[in-house]
């Protein structure tokens, strides 16, 4: 059984085509701008089986012919065994599979190039696309922003490159935090070392999650941070791409 926060039947921003989106419960990251803090604690999720989830998707299968299923969260790779089961059954149905992940669950790569956690290799066998969220290139700034190091995330990106797994990179640009030329240039240079990146998504920081924090009685660390403008987002993407060669 998996612990699931919610399901979205017709997602349009979580991978190619129309997606059936599964929001997994549980996340070790504590991103300051997270708009789903109610997914952090795994015990708050609803127990569901892989078959139950797929049955809900297959009822409307015609809508997903050019899309598929996306696992997001929370952090879906926290529930590795369940995710493998879900995607294995999805692939048996000919469904395109996508993971939206921070990569924080990657534990390292062995000398032979395989993951220390062999389940990750099994997961990648039934995963068509990885959307990897890179939060910040500077480790200290990443720690402050998410309460986690970025070392495992960058190592996961390198592993995905080594196996040729298609990747979309996502990067949230936040005024005063990631809207800095040094960070954006570092991301561009890092992308230049990879050969499997199919798409870059520069995501604008917004404060829509502030209301949710208030309802949950939680402090929102970025309450005084302005939302990113379209012009700032365009500048940020231009900087990244100028160093991505």
PyMOL commands that set and color helices and strands:
alter all, ss='L'
color gray80, all
select helices_A, chain A and resi 37-39+42-44+50-58+61-64+76-92+118-125+139-146+151-162+181-192+210-216+230-243
alter helices_A, ss='H'
color red, helices_A
select strands_A, chain A and resi 2-11+19-24+46-48+68-72+97-101+129-133+167-173+197-204
alter strands_A, ss='S'
color yellow, strands_A
deselect
rebuild
show_as cartoon
